[in-house]
């Protein structure tokens, strides 16, 4: 159980609604942030389609858009994209796609405020930790796991790397003592 009243929680995700639905189901008050690098892919794709890949105009538009997003101006960014005059049918489709994507996530794009509050805005660190903690151990050559055993190994590895291993082991010992005591002295339980 995560003590939400004493820990600042933040979820970083891409545009998949299933992720956000699940996050809200488990942690209704969590801070939600759209992965900046995922968002930037959409911005760059639109710039390339509208202004030409690698052009100065594309670069300037991308930088101005990022600056606006970091100043919590997602609504203005969306409005500006809606006003774009597409240079091709492909650009028109990209504009529609990006407007829909950003509109669906505009409350999750307060990047400047998130950074000032000490939150991460990209999922790279957690993806790296997942690879280091999980994949290195579970996906070794020849390894296979029952799901419950794999989950238990992951709990131990997470505790080892986040500094809570000793606390977790003490909690496990206490539970084990109580269960053992109850087994041998059921009339006193």
C-alpha positions, 0 to 999 in steps of 0.5 A, a space after each residue: 500500500 502506497 501512503 498517498 498522503 505522505 508521498 508525491 506520486 506522479 505517472 508518466 505515460 504516452 497517449 494510451 487511454 488504457 494507461 491513464 484509466 488504470 493509473 486513475 483507478 489505482 491512484 485517483 489523485 496522482 499527478 499525470 504527465 504526458 511523456 515529453 519525448 512522446 509528445 515531442 514526436 508528434 510536434 516534430 512530425 507535424 513540423 516536418 510535414 508542414 514546414 519541411 524536414 530539417 528546415 529552419 522554419 520547422 526548427 523555429 516552430 518546434 522550439 516556439 511550441 516547446 517554449 509555450 508548452 513549458 509555460 503551460 500554454 497548451 491551449 494556445 499551442 492547440 489553437 495555433 495548430 488549428 489555425 495552420 493552413 496545411 501545405 498538403 493533404 498529409 499536413 492536413 491529416 497530421 494537423 488533425 491528428 496532433 490537435 486531437 492528441 494534444 487536446 486529449 492530454 492538455 491537462 498533462 502537459 504542464 511541463 514547466 510547472 512539473 519540472 519546477 515541482 521536481 517531477 520528471 517529464 520523461 519516462 526514460 529513467 523509469 524505462 532504464 530502471 525497468 531494463 536494469 532491474 527487471 529485464 537483466 534478471 528475468 530475461 537471461 538466456 535460458 531463464 523461465 519463470 512462473 509469474 508469481 516467482 518473477 513478481 517476487 524476484 522483482 519486488 526483491 530487486 526493487 527493494 535492493 535498488 531503492 534502499 528498502 530491502 532491510 525494511 521489507 525483510 523485517 516486515 516479512 520476518 514479522 509476518 512469518 513469525 505471526 503465521 508460525 505462532 498461529 500455526 503452533 498455538 491456534 487457540 491463542 490467536 
